[in-house]
């Protein structure tokens, strides 16, 4: 049983230890919300957030964990990667269904915001970027692809619960996320920061790992703090109700422009695309001891490289052979005009990781 101060607006962040969850939880706390963060371990990574421990795949665990909570705003950022899209659908639709069913008896939920991503347009892991129908920039009114996609099933779970429970909803389709998050490795900024640090330490060139398409083509990304701002805006503004929104920084860039600028942040020699991709997964295998030595010498907070870098995840983003960027017009027209400048976003996150002694 959890007690909340009378008159305090209450929010529940599902996936509170993730890169998006940590950011939106921080902002909710700063705005004065009584904020609860649900995760499997029930850990507190964000000051001011009350941890809630539960297994999203265990309805009984969830019901016990949320007993006594009365959130009006529920933000769902959690997802689980499985070996096939069929498994992804089964697991990730269940997580949404279970948390909303557990909250139903309280009758408090006014709005549910669900974070998905550009696989809505690009297709699932099993069929990624092979059957794309939408032209760039991607617009929210594009029809669903014919291939199975767990994002669609998650949306449908929200829609069905909204009809049953009477809440409003919003869907937020993020691109590659640049963010500051502790204990979450699926973050390109931190992965590239670890990569660049190792290159400097070992005298290696800072080689772009991805495809010619990504090196030369136009793309965009999503700042985690901007995503959080849109989530809260949609959950507190009538114009954000019952709509799907893309969320990207609002500018576009080419990696051939960005890569040398990132290299300068770490004093390494940039090397662009030369003939074929050079994936990190494989080139960076066996770097555990090298990182542990850097961490010991520099007094870093985390000596385990696997908790910082996700080589496969960054490879998948930078290795695409299709152009991918989104329109923010719908969001702007609805009144959400916030934006980020992408290189400044990257540099800001690097500075925060250095201040926290995550990287030297």
C-alpha positions in Angstrom: 0.0 0.0 0.0 1.5 3.4 -1.1 0.4 6.8 0.3 0.5 9.9 -1.9 0.2 13.5 -0.5 -3.3 14.9 -1.0 -3.7 17.1 -4.0 -0.5 15.9 -5.7 -0.8 14.8 -9.3 0.4 11.3 -9.7 2.2 9.7 -12.6 3.5 6.2 -13.3 6.4 5.6 -15.6 6.6 2.0 -16.8 10.2 1.2 -17.7 11.6 3.8 -15.4 15.2 2.6 -15.7 15.3 2.9 -19.5 16.7 5.8 -21.4 13.3 7.4 -22.1 11.9 6.4 -18.7 14.7 8.1 -16.7 14.3 11.3 -18.7 10.6 11.6 -18.4 10.7 10.6 -14.7 13.2 13.4 -14.0 11.0 16.0 -15.7 7.9 14.9 -13.9 9.6 15.2 -10.5 10.9 18.7 -11.5 7.3 19.7 -12.4 6.0 18.6 -9.0 4.3 15.3 -9.9 4.3 12.5 -7.4 6.2 10.1 -9.7 6.3 6.3 -9.4 8.8 4.4 -11.5 8.0 0.8 -12.3 10.8 -1.7 -13.2 11.5 -5.3 -12.7 14.2 -4.6 -10.0 12.4 -1.7 -8.4 15.5 0.4 -8.3 15.7 4.1 -8.1 17.9 5.7 -10.8 16.2 9.1 -10.7 16.1 11.2 -7.5 12.6 11.9 -6.3 11.0 8.9 -8.0 9.3 6.3 -5.8 10.4 2.8 -7.1 7.8 0.1 -7.8 9.0 -3.4 -8.4 7.0 -5.8 -10.6 7.3 -8.2 -13.5 5.2 -6.9 -16.4 4.6 -10.5 -17.5 3.2 -11.5 -14.1 -0.3 -10.1 -13.6 -0.4 -11.0 -9.9 2.9 -9.3 -9.3 1.6 -6.1 -11.0 -1.7 -6.0 -9.2 0.2 -6.2 -5.8 2.8 -3.6 -6.9 0.3 -1.0 -8.0 -2.2 -1.5 -5.1 -2.8 1.9 -3.5 -1.6 3.9 -6.6 -3.9 6.2 -8.4 -2.0 7.6 -11.4 -3.8 9.9 -13.8 -0.9 9.8 -16.2 0.7 6.5 -17.3 3.8 6.6 -19.5 4.8 3.3 -21.1 8.4 3.2 -22.3 9.3 -0.5 -21.6 9.8 -3.2 -24.2 11.6 -6.5 -24.4 13.5 -7.9 -27.3 13.0 -11.5 -28.2 14.4 -13.8 -30.9 11.4 -13.5 -33.3 8.7 -11.0 -34.1 6.1 -13.5 -33.0 7.7 -13.6 -29.6 8.1 -9.9 -29.6 4.4 -9.5 -30.2 3.4 -12.0 -27.5 5.6 -10.5 -24.8 5.3 -6.8 -25.6 1.5 -6.8 -26.1 1.2 -8.7 -22.8 3.2 -6.1 -20.9 0.9 -3.3 -22.0 -2.2 -5.3 -21.5 -1.1 -6.4 -18.0 -0.2 -3.0 -16.6 -3.4 -1.4 -17.8 -5.5 -4.2 -16.4 -3.7 -3.9 -13.1 -4.5 -0.2 -12.9 -8.1 -0.6 -14.0 -9.7 -1.1 -10.5 -8.4 2.2 -9.2 -10.3 4.1 -12.0 -7.7 6.9 -11.9 -6.1 6.7 -15.3 -6.8 9.8 -17.4 -4.2 9.5 -20.1 -1.8 6.8 -21.4 1.3 7.7 -23.5 3.0 4.9 -25.3 6.6 5.1 -26.7 7.2 3.2 -29.9 9.5 4.1 -32.8 10.3 4.2 -36.5 9.9 0.5 -36.9 6.3 1.5 -37.3 7.3 2.7 -40.8 10.5 0.5 -41.3 9.1 -2.9 -40.3 10.1 -5.2 -37.4 13.5 -6.8 -36.7 12.5 -9.9 -38.7 11.8 -7.8 -41.8 13.6 -4.6 -41.1 13.7 -1.9 -43.8 12.9 -4.4 -46.6 9.2 -3.7 -47.3 9.0 0.0 -46.5 6.1 1.7 -48.2 6.3 5.2 -46.7 8.3 8.0 -48.4 10.5 10.3 -46.3 9.9 12.3 -44.3 7.6 9.7 -42.6 4.2 11.0 -41.7 1.9 9.7 -39.0 -1.0 9.0 -41.4 0.9 6.3 -43.3 -0.9 3.0 -43.2 0.5 0.1 -41.2 2.7 -2.4 -43.0 1.4 -5.8 -43.8 4.1 -7.6 -41.8 3.6 -8.5 -38.1 4.9 -5.7 -35.9 4.8 -5.6 -32.1 4.3 -1.8 -32.1 1.0 -2.3 -33.8 -0.1 -4.8 -31.2 1.0 -2.5 -28.4 -1.1 0.3 -29.9 -4.1 -2.0 -30.2 -3.8 -2.9 -26.5 -3.9 0.7 -25.6 -6.8 1.4 -27.9 -8.8 -1.4 -26.5 -8.1 -0.5 -22.9 -9.0 3.2 -23.6 -12.4 2.1 -24.9 -13.0 0.0 -21.8 -11.5 2.4 -19.2 -12.3 5.7 -20.7 -8.9 7.3 -20.8 -7.2 9.3 -23.6 -4.0 8.1 -25.3 -1.1 9.2 -27.3 1.5 7.3 -29.3 5.1 8.6 -29.6 7.3 7.4 -32.5 10.9 8.1 -31.7 13.9 7.7 -33.9 17.4 6.7 -32.6 17.5 8.2 -29.1 20.3 10.4 -27.8 20.1 10.4 -24.0 21.7 10.4 -20.6 20.8 7.3 -18.7 22.6 5.3 -16.1 22.5 1.5 -16.3 20.9 1.5 -19.8 23.2 0.5 -22.7 20.8 0.9 -25.7 22.0 4.5 -26.3 24.0 5.5 -29.3 25.7 8.4 -27.6 27.2 6.3 -24.8 28.1 3.5 -27.2 29.9 5.9 -29.6 31.6 7.6 -26.6 32.9 4.3 -25.3 34.1 3.4 -28.9 35.9 6.7 -29.3 37.5 6.5 -25.9 38.9 3.0 -26.8 40.1 4.3 -30.1 42.0 7.1 -28.4 43.4 4.8 -25.7 44.6 2.2 -28.2 45.6 4.5 -31.0 42.9 3.2 -33.4 41.1 5.2 -36.1 37.6 6.3 -35.3 35.9 4.4 -38.2 32.3 5.0 -39.1 30.7 1.5 -38.7 27.7 1.9 -40.9 26.5 1.8 -44.5 27.1 4.1 -47.4 23.4 5.1 -47.3 23.7 6.3 -43.7 27.0 8.0 -44.3 25.7 10.0 -47.3 22.0 10.2 -46.7 19.8 12.5 -44.7 18.6 11.3 -41.3 17.5 12.6 -37.9 17.5 11.5 -34.2 15.5 12.0 -31.0 16.8 13.7 -27.9 15.5 11.8 -24.8 14.7 15.0 -23.0 12.7 16.2 -26.0 10.8 12.9 -26.1 10.0 13.4 -22.4 8.8 16.9 -23.0 6.4 15.6 -25.8 5.2 12.8 -23.6 4.2 15.2 -20.8 2.8 17.7 -23.2 0.5 15.1 -24.8 -0.6 13.9 -21.4 -1.6 17.3 -20.2 -2.8 19.1 -23.3 -6.1 18.4 -25.1 -4.4 18.8 -28.5 -2.3 15.8 -27.6 -5.2 13.4 -26.9 -5.9 10.4 -29.0 -3.2 11.1 -31.6 0.0 9.5 -32.8 3.1 11.8 -33.1 6.5 11.4 -34.5 9.2 12.8 -32.2 12.6 13.8 -33.6 14.8 16.8 -32.9 13.4 18.9 -35.8 16.7 19.2 -37.7 18.3 16.7 -40.2 21.9 15.9 -40.8 24.3 13.6 -42.7 26.7 11.3 -40.7 29.5 12.4 -43.0 29.0 15.9 -41.5 28.4 14.7 -37.9 31.3 12.1 -37.6 34.2 14.5 -37.7 32.5 16.7 -35.1 32.1 13.7 -32.8 35.7 12.8 -33.3 36.8 16.2 -32.2 35.0 15.8 -28.9 37.3 12.8 -28.2 40.5 13.9 -30.0 40.5 10.9 -32.4 41.0 10.6 -36.1 37.8 10.2 -38.0 37.5 7.7 -40.9 34.4 7.7 -43.0 32.7 5.0 -45.1 35.3 3.3 -47.2 33.9 0.5 -49.4 31.9 -1.5 -47.0 30.4 -1.3 -43.4 32.7 -1.9 -40.5 30.3 -3.0 -37.7 31.3 -2.4 -34.1 30.0 -5.8 -33.1 33.0 -7.9 -33.8 35.6 -5.1 -34.0 34.9 -4.2 -30.4 34.7 -7.8 -29.1 37.4 -8.5 -26.5 37.6 -4.9 -25.3 36.4 -5.7 -21.8 39.8 -5.7 -20.2 40.9 -2.6 -22.0 37.8 -0.7 -20.8 38.3 -2.1 -17.2 41.9 -0.7 -17.3 40.7 2.7 -18.4 38.0 2.7 -15.7 40.5 1.8 -13.0 43.0 4.4 -14.1 40.5 7.2 -14.5 38.3 6.4 -11.5 35.2 5.8 -13.7 31.9 4.6 -12.2 31.4 1.6 -14.4 34.2 -0.9 -15.3 31.8 -3.3 -17.1 31.7 -2.3 -20.8 28.6 -4.4 -21.4 26.6 -2.0 -19.2 27.6 0.9 -21.3 27.9 0.0 -24.9 25.4 -1.9 -27.1 27.4 -2.5 -30.3 24.6 -4.4 -32.1 22.0 -1.7 -31.4 24.2 1.1 -32.9 25.2 -1.2 -35.8 21.5 -1.7 -36.6 20.8 2.1 -36.7 23.9 3.0 -38.7 23.8 0.0 -41.0 20.5 0.6 -42.6 20.4 0.8 -46.4 17.4 3.0 -46.5 16.8 6.7 -45.8 14.9 7.4 -42.6 13.7 10.7 -41.2 10.4 12.0 -40.0 8.1 14.9 -40.3 7.4 16.9 -37.1 4.7 19.0 -38.8 1.7 17.3 -37.0 3.3 17.8 -33.6 4.1 21.4 -34.4 0.6 22.1 -35.7 -0.9 20.7 -32.5 1.2 23.2 -30.5 4.4 21.2 -29.5 7.1 23.4 -30.9 10.1 22.2 -28.8 13.2 21.2 -30.7 16.9 20.2 -30.3 20.0 20.9 -32.4 21.4 17.4 -32.9 25.1 18.0 -32.5 24.5 20.1 -29.4 22.3 17.3 -28.1 25.1 14.8 -28.6 27.7 17.1 -27.0 25.4 17.8 -24.0 25.0 14.1 -23.3 28.8 13.5 -23.6 29.4 16.3 -21.1 26.9 14.8 -18.7 28.5 11.4 -18.9 31.9 12.9 -18.2 30.5 14.9 -15.2 29.1 11.6 -13.8 32.4 9.9 -14.4 30.9 7.3 -16.8 33.5 8.2 -19.5 36.8 10.1 -19.0 
